[in-house]
Amino acid sequence: LQLKNLFYNETNIEPKFIGYTHWTEFPEITNYAMTVMDVNFLGLLEMDKCGINTEAQKNLILHNAKSKFNTGTVIKLSEILEPQYLGWEIPKIGERVTYKPRDKKIIVYNHRPHTYKNYPWFLKQMDELWKQRQDFEVWVPLSDSITKPYMTNDKYDRDGYFKKLSSCYIGVCCKQKYGGWAVSATDGMSVGVPYMFSNDSYYKELAGNAGIYYNNSSTDFISKLNFILDNKIERKKWSKKSLQRFENGKWENAIKPFNNMIN
């Protein structure tokens, strides 16, 4: 909004504005009183087009906009916003490292360990799994402390992170309030780690048929996780699907819809 004011009022240039929004302070995910969500909306309305993480996140913006604007303005927002899926980073780890059997199978939770990512729910499920078996560990690289007997939080540089990630047996993405793109999951899938996702539309946009989806219940989650942990052939099948999804998601492919939006 400020940039458009500057160009239109102080120069003879009237450029088109094309944007990408990766983060919006939705009340669904904030635990503080004041946000700049309304300012975000005003800026979006001055754009010609704006990319956004997922269709689910676009719907969340439109849902919140209905409490602030009339129907015509919400329709305009809908026309401006266009889901544009982020490309998948190519890991710079030299020779691809594949999972090798070891004493403990590593379950990775490489997201921010926050409530909006449903981290407390995840730990509750791991507590239950620990009661049943102790042949696994849970790597939470973004955690500042180790709070469980099965937990590790080893830190690495970017290359080391991908090498460690490639040694993990399976990753988990829990139900989240933000409905956005999970770079943590694309990181893991790019090195052949199968991922379990809550059965939500935003994850299906990300993983397609390469994701292992569980209904949002403890019973279904534990049951499917145990099945993968006990079945190496099944794990290998999902690993191949992850790598194929990575090939399709590389920036060389993902950039084409961005180019189309700009054109």
C-alpha positions, 0 to 999 in steps of 0.5 A: 500500500505504501509503495503504491502510494509512493509510485502513483503520487510522487512519480509518473510510473504506475506499475502493476503489483504482484506479490507472494504472501507466506505468512498472515497473522490469523487470529487462529494461530496468534496468542497475542491481542493485536495483529497486522492482519487488517493491514495485510488485507489492505495491501493485498487489495492493492495488488493485481495478483498475489501468490499464496501457499495453498488453497486452504490458506487462501480460504482462511484469508477469505474466511477472516476477510468476511468479518472485515469487508463486504461481499464484493471486496471478499470476491476481489480478494479471491480473484487476486489470491492464487495458490502458488506452490513453493519449489523444493530445495535440492539438498547439497549433500553430495552422494545421496544418503539412504536410510540404513538400519540401525539400533533405533528407528528415527522418527523426525519432527523437523517443524517448529515445536509450537502449539500451532503445529500441534506439537503437544499432540504429537508428543502425547502420541509418542508417549503412547508409542513409547509404552508399546515399544522402545525401539525408536527415537524422536529427533526434534532439531528445532527444540531447545531442550530434551523433555522426553526419554526418547527424544534428541535435538541434535543441531547441524549446519544445513548440509549436516541437517540434510545428511541427518534427515536422510538417515531418518526412518519416517517423518510426521506432520500433524494437523495445524491451524495455519493451512500452509506449506510445510517446508520441513516435509519437503526437506525430508521427502527430498531425501527419501523420508516417507511422511505421515500427514494428518488427513487435511487438504493442505497436506494433500496439496503438498504431498499428493499420493506420496503422503501417508494420511491418518485420520485425526485420531490417536488410534489411527495414527499409532496403528499406521505408524506401527505398521510402517515401523514394522514393515521395511518393504512398505517403508521403502515403497513410500520412500520411493514415492517421496523421491518421485514427488520431490522430482516433480516439485523441484523449482524448475517445475514449480517456477512455471505457474509463477511465470504464468501468474506474472505473465 
